[in-house]
Amino acid sequence: MAYQHRALDQAAADENTSNRRLYNPYQDLNIPTRTVYNLPTLPEYLFAEESIAQRRSWGENLTYYTGIGYLAGATGGAARGFVSGVKAIEPTDTLKLKINRILNGSGHSGRQIGNRCGIIGLMYAGLESGMVAARDTDDVINSVVAGLGTGALYKAAAGLRSAAVAGAIGGVAVGIAVTGKQVLKRYVPI
């Protein structure tokens, strides 16, 4: 019986709405309504110079690389701490002690390695943005030199030889990453 009642209500609603029209709040304005809601698909810039550059600003770069570095380092450090926490478990430990060892190991290592990687990202972003500003061009050379400088600066306190090796490793790592990104852009349709 309830089903038939709803059907009757629907028929009454259709009868009531057939005599009505939808209200258009823009009918008396001389604005074409289609262009009011036509939203842009590209980003809008305050200054024309910003639209020419197809890269992040130095502040965005700084935030991005520092955040990515910290996140990656904290994740890797937490995994390393988890393994060391599991290895440190003794046979006589209770469940609470086992969980405590794992959490302490994960938190300690994650925090340490996350901070180190965040600092590396901060130095890299600063050097890369400085290179872009100095050379007034954005290319692979800026990235590789920034990676080289970051490795050298990070290990500068350990001596000249350690700084040179770390700089070479940083430059090669960034070169491989940039080359991989270009290959990925060219051959993988995203």
N, C-alpha and C positions, 0 to 999 in steps of 0.2 A: 504494500500500500504506500509506503514511504517513497518508493521509486516512482510511482505514478504521480505522487504529489510534486516531486522535484521536476518531473517532465512538464507538469502544468505550470509551475513557476517559471520555467525556462521559456515556455511559449508566451506567457504574460510579459516577461522581460523583453523578448524579441518584439512584441507588439508595441511596447512603450518606447523602445529605442528606435523604431522605424520612423517615428515622427520627429525625431530630434537630429540635430547636426552637431558635429564636434566644434568646440570653441577654439578659435585661432586667435591668440593674443596679438599677433602681428598683422592682422588684416587691415587695420587703419594706418599702419606705418608704411612709408614708401621704401622699405628695405626689403630686398629680395631675401626670403627666408632661407633659401638654399645656401647663400654665401655666408650667412650668419653662423651656421654650423659646419662650414667647410674648414676643418682644422688642418694646420700645416703638418706635413709628414717629416720635415727636416727640422733640426734644432734652430731656434731663433737666437740671434746674437745682438747684443747691445751695440757693439762697434763692428764696423766692416772688417777690420783687421783680424778679428777673432774668427770670422767665417772663412778666411783664406787659409789659416793654419789648420791642417787636418791631424792634429795631435792634441794630447792632453796638456794642460798648463803645468807649470812647475809645481804648483801646490797640489794639484790632482795627482801628478806623478809621485810626489813625495808621500802622499797619503796611500796611494795604491801600492807602491813597492814596499813600503814599511809594513802595511797591513798584510800583504801577501807573504812577505818574509816571516813575519811573526806567526801567522797562521800555519804556514808550512813547517816552520821550526817547532812550534808547540805541538803539532800533530806528530811529527817524527820523534820529538823528545818524549812525548807521552808513551809512544809505542816502545821506545828504548827503555824508559822507566818501568813500563809494565813487565818487560822481559827481565830486567834486573830485580824487580820486586818478586816475581815468581821464583827466580833462582835463589833469592834470599830467604825463602820460606823454609822453616825448620820443621822437622817431623812432629815436634811437640807443640807447635803453635795451634791455638784455637782458631775457629773460623773468623772471629773478629780480628785477631792478630794478622791472619793471612790477608784479609781485605785491607787492613790498615797498612801493611807493608807495600801492597800493590798500589794503593792510592798515593801513599807518600812518595814512592819511587816515581810514579807517573807525573805527579804534580811537580816534584823537584826538577826532574830532567826536562819536562815540558817547558817549564818556566825559564830555565837556563838556556836551553837551545833556542827557544822562541825569541828571547831577548837578543841573543847573538845574531840570529838571522834577521830580526827586525832592524838592528843596527847596520847590518850589511846592506839591506834594502834601502835604508835611509841614506847611507853614503853613496850608493849607486845612483839613486834618484837625484841627489844633489850634484854629483859629477856629470851625469848625463844632461841635466837641465843647464848646467854651466857650459858644457860643450856646445849645446844647441844655441845658447845665447852668444857665445864667443864666435862660433863659426857661421851663425845665421843660416844654418841648413840642418835638416834632419835626415841623417843617413846612417848606414851601418857603422861607419868609422866612429861616430859619436858613441854608439853603444859599446863597441869593442874597447875603445880607449877608457870609457867609464868603468867597464868591468876590470880592465887591467889596473886602473888607478884604485879601484875599490879593494881588490885583493892586496895590492901593495900597501895601502893605508891601513888595512885591517891587521896585517902582520908586521907593520913597521917597527913596533917595539921589540919584536923577537930578533931583529938583526937584518942586515942588508940581504943576506942570502935567502932567508925565509920570506922577506918581502918580495924579492924578485920571483921566487917560485910561486908564491900566492898570487902575485900579479899576473904571471903567465897563465896560471890555472884559471883565474877570473876572466882574462881576455879570451882564452880558448872556449871556456864555458859559455860566455855571452855570444861569441861568434857562432858556436854550434846552435845555440837557441835561436838566434836571429835567422840563420840559414834554414833551420827547421821550420820556423814560422813562415818564411817565404815559400818554401817547398809546399807546406800545408795549404797556403793560400792559393797556390798555382794549381795543384793537382787534386785537392779535395773540395768539391763544390758544397759550400755551406750556405 
